[in-house]
Every structure is written in C-alpha cells, then in structure tokens.
Amino acid sequence: MRLTTKGRYAVTAMLDLALHEDQGPITLADISQRQGVSVSYLEQLFAKLRRSKLVESVRGPGGGYRLAGGPDAINVAQIVEAVNDSMDATRCLGKGDCQHGDVCLTHYLWTDLSERLHDFLAGITLSDLVSRDDIQRVRTRQDKGTCSSQNVVNLERII
C-alpha cells in the first residue's frame, strides 16, 4: 500500500489553494510554479477534483480555481478518493479473493489498516493543515519566490 504521486500532488495542490484562498481564484500556473507540478498534470487532477465538487472553476480574466467549500469542509481522504487513488492495503483490493479465490490469512489485518488509514485522513481537514506553523513556514518561503524542488519535497513530507 502506498499513496501514489497522483494523490500526493492532489493534496498538495488543494492545500496550496486553501493557503491562498484569500487572494481569489488561483490559476493552475500559480500552483504549478509554487509546487513544481506541471500545469498539464494539474489540469488532469483538477478535472477530477471539479467532478467531485471539491473545487469550482472561475472563468474569464482573474479566473482560476477556488475551493467549493471552506477548508474546514474538505478532508484529505476526500481529495485522495477524488483522484481515484487507493488507500487499500490488501493485496486483493478488498475483494477477499487474495488466495486462490479465498481470503488469505492476513486479509482482515490489511482491511483494518486500510480503514484506519482512511479514518486518519478523513479526520484531517485542509483547515487543520493551513493552521499548522510548519506549513505556514513553507508557504512563506514559497510565496517569497524561493521555491525549489526541495521545498516541494518538504511540503509533501509535512502532509
């Protein structure tokens, strides 16, 4: 089990959006510059986030994206699930056919882990992350234009 790049980048982009929501709609180019993720990759992620009603697009001059709800209404599990990332630790993807069509010896252990991981991520909102001092320090550094690929790695480690 692991969280893929798709899920990690989606959470990072949504956190960037939450951190800058007071500036109005945020462009994918701005997120791309701060987080070191290509605009085309962000477009794919935001299409899924929009379909899941986690973000809204604003057209025209000054357009971009904004959170569909407040940062306190969006949790990390919703974001990961919106981009179709799996949090399933079982080898059989939860189907119970892991050992020649039957449940394996450790199936329920990995099922319990998957549920705990989901519950853990569902208990963390964007608002919780925004209020963290370590995340605010990374934001300040990125907003000053000294963002590097190392800063992206640091923000992902925090998440």
SVG drawing of the C-alpha trace seen along z (x, -y; Angstrom):
<svg xmlns="http://www.w3.org/2000/svg" viewBox="-20 -40 36 61">
<polyline fill="none" stroke="black" stroke-width="0.4" points="0.0,0.0 1.2,-3.5 -0.2,-6.8 0.7,-7.5 2.0,-10.7 -1.5,-11.5 -2.9,-11.5 0.1,-13.3 0.0,-16.1 -3.7,-16.4 -3.5,-17.0 -0.5,-19.4 -2.5,-21.4 -5.6,-21.6 -3.6,-22.7 -2.0,-25.4 -5.4,-26.5 -6.6,-26.7 -3.5,-28.6 -4.1,-31.3 -8.0,-31.3 -8.0,-34.9 -6.4,-36.0 -9.5,-35.0 -9.4,-32.3 -5.9,-30.8 -4.6,-29.7 -3.0,-26.3 0.0,-28.2 0.5,-29.7 0.1,-26.4 2.5,-24.8 5.1,-27.5 4.9,-27.2 4.7,-23.4 6.8,-22.3 4.0,-20.3 3.3,-20.6 0.2,-22.6 -0.9,-19.7 -0.8,-17.3 -2.7,-19.7 -5.3,-20.0 -5.9,-16.3 -6.2,-16.4 -8.4,-19.4 -10.8,-17.9 -11.4,-15.1 -11.5,-17.4 -14.1,-19.5 -16.2,-16.4 -16.1,-15.5 -17.3,-19.1 -14.2,-19.9 -13.2,-22.8 -15.0,-25.3 -13.6,-26.9 -13.9,-30.6 -13.8,-31.7 -12.5,-35.0 -9.9,-37.5 -8.9,-36.9 -10.2,-33.4 -8.8,-30.2 -9.9,-27.7 -11.3,-28.1 -12.4,-25.6 -16.0,-24.5 -16.5,-24.5 -14.5,-26.1 -11.2,-24.5 -12.8,-23.1 -15.3,-21.1 -12.8,-19.3 -10.7,-16.4 -7.6,-14.7 -9.4,-11.4 -12.0,-13.2 -9.1,-14.6 -7.3,-11.3 -10.6,-9.5 -11.5,-12.2 -8.4,-11.4 -9.2,-7.7 -6.2,-6.9 -6.5,-3.8 -5.9,-3.6 -6.4,0.2 -3.6,2.2 -4.9,5.6 -3.3,7.5 -6.8,8.2 -8.1,4.6 -10.6,5.6 -12.3,8.3 -11.4,11.1 -10.0,13.3 -6.4,13.0 -5.5,16.7 -6.8,18.6 -10.3,17.1 -10.4,17.2 -9.5,14.8 -5.8,15.0 -4.6,15.4 -3.8,11.6 -6.7,10.2 -8.6,8.8 -5.4,7.2 -4.8,5.3 -8.5,4.4 -8.4,3.0 -5.2,1.0 -7.0,-0.4 -9.9,-1.5 -7.7,-3.2 -5.7,-5.0 -9.0,-6.2 -10.3,-7.3 -7.0,-9.1 -7.0,-11.0 -10.7,-11.7 -10.0,-13.3 -7.6,-15.9 -9.2,-18.9 -7.5,-21.5 -8.2,-23.9 -6.2,-21.7 -3.2,-21.8 -3.5,-25.5 -3.3,-26.2 0.0,-24.4 3.1,-26.5 5.3,-24.2 3.1,-24.5 2.9,-28.3 6.7,-28.5 6.8,-26.5 4.1,-28.8 6.1,-31.9 9.2,-30.6 7.3,-29.6 5.5,-32.9 8.8,-34.8 9.7,-33.1 12.4,-31.0 10.5,-27.8 12.7,-24.9 12.1,-21.2 13.4,-20.7 10.6,-22.9 8.0,-20.7 9.5,-17.6 9.4,-19.4 5.8,-20.3 4.9,-16.8 6.7,-15.4 4.6,-17.6 1.4,-16.3"/>
</svg>
